[in-house]
Amino acid sequence: MPPMDELRIRAAEPDEAGALTELTRRSKAYWGYPQAMMDGWADMLSVSAAAIRDGRFVVAERGGVVAGYYQLTGRPPNGDLADLFLEPEAIGTGLGRVLWEHAVASARRAGFQTLTLESDPHAEAFYLHMGAEYVGDREVAPGRALPVLRVTFPTA
């Protein structure tokens, strides 16, 4: 990966949907999930051009290559960090922190007072370290629950 000083953060383009879908799947697979689970999650791990066009998708490029992205959803005052995915080789490089901080700043500028996310269990410690608080679990499939985390922004 090129150094952080070559990092560019910008809005995603609808024609990047396929590339973001593949990045999402590589990122999820990094955690060693069985292929059968990955296959079952294929729809959930897909990004559409319409979602990019209608949403708040932000990508981080290093050296002109997309290395990660996030998506904000919701309406003020309550938002959701629907996605934050990194290329596997970018995990642990500080890019997750950069995207998290950008997402939080973007959410605040958009008027959100809270930002909630369902974390992959493998990423929960990262979000807690970034200042999110555990607020519960959500069952997403029989026997599989995801931690729900939230950041609340101070009001002026």
N, C-alpha and C positions, 0 to 999 in steps of 0.2 A: 504494500500500500504506500502511495506517495505520502509525504509528511502533511501534518495538519495545516501548515501555512498554504497549502494548495487547495484547501477546502473551500467549496462554494456551496452555499445553501440557497435554494430557489424553489419556486412552485413547480410541481410535477406537471408534465404535459400529457394529455390523453393518449398520445401515441406511445407512451412509455408503459402502458398497462401490462403488456406481456412481460417486459423486463422486470417490472416490480413484482409481478406474480412469481416469476422464477426466483428472484431475490428472496421473497417471503418464504418460499418452500425450502430454499437452501438454508435460510436462517433457522427455520423451525427444525429441520433435519439435523442441524448441528448438535442438538441436545440428545440425539440417539434414539429418537422415537422409532418404533417398528414400522416397516413399510406399510403394513396393513392400516395402521393408524394414520399415517401420512396420506394414504389413498383415500381414507374415509373423510379426511379434512380438506380434500382438494378444493371443494367449492368455497369453504371458509377461508382458505389460503389463496384466494384469487382476487385480483384487482381488476376492475373494469374501467374502460375509457370513460364511461358515463359517470362512474363514481369519482374519478379524478376531475372531470369537467364540473361536476356539481359540488365537489367537496373541497376540503382544505388538506391537500396532500403536499408535503414539502419533502424534497430530496436533498441529500448531501452528496456532492460530487467531489472526488479526489482525482486530480489529473484528468478531468473530463469523463470519469467513469462513476456511475452511481454506486455509492458504497452503503447507503442506508436511506430510510425515509420514515416519516410519521404521518399520521392522519388524525386531525381533530374533527369531532362531530358534536352535535348538540346545539342548543341555543342558550344564550345568556339568560340566567346566571349560571346554568349548570352545563358543563361540557364533558366530553369523554375523549380520552386518548385512545382511539379505536385501534391504532396500530403504531408500533415502533419496531422496525426490523433493520438489522445490519447484515451485510455480507459476513459470512463466518470469519474470514480473515481480519475483519474490522472489530470483532468482539474483543474487548479488553484493551483497545487502543485509545480510549477516551472519546471516540466518536459518539457512543451512546449518551454520554454526559452532554456533549455539545448539542445533540438533537433534543434531548430532554429539556435542557435550558432554553433552547429556541422554542420548543413547543409550549413551555410554561409562559414564556414572555409573550408569545403569540396569543395564547389563551387569555392572558390578562388584558392585552390590548383590545381583544375582541369583546371584552366585558364580562368574561366568565368569572365567577366567584369560587367555583370548584372545578376540579378536573378529576374525573374518576376513570379507572381502568381495571380491566380484568387481566391479570398478569399470568404469563406462563409461570408455573411453579419454579422453573429454573432461573427466571429473571426477577423473582420477588425481592431477593436481597438487594439487587441493584436499585430498584425503585424505592425501597425503604431507605437505602443509603442516600438517595437523592431527595429525601424529605417527605415522601408519600407515607401515609398512615394506613395500616390494615383496618378495614371496616367490616370484613366478613368474607364469606365464600359464596360462589354461585355454582350450582350443579349444572354442568354443560352436557353431560351424558351420564348414563348409569355408572356409578362408581368413579366419576371424574368431576372434581370440583376445582374451580380456579379461585385464587385469592383475589378479592376485590380491594383495591387501594384507592386512596383519595388524597388530593392536595387541596387545601382551602387557602385562598388568598386573603390576606388581611384587607379589610376595607378602610378607606381613608376617614 
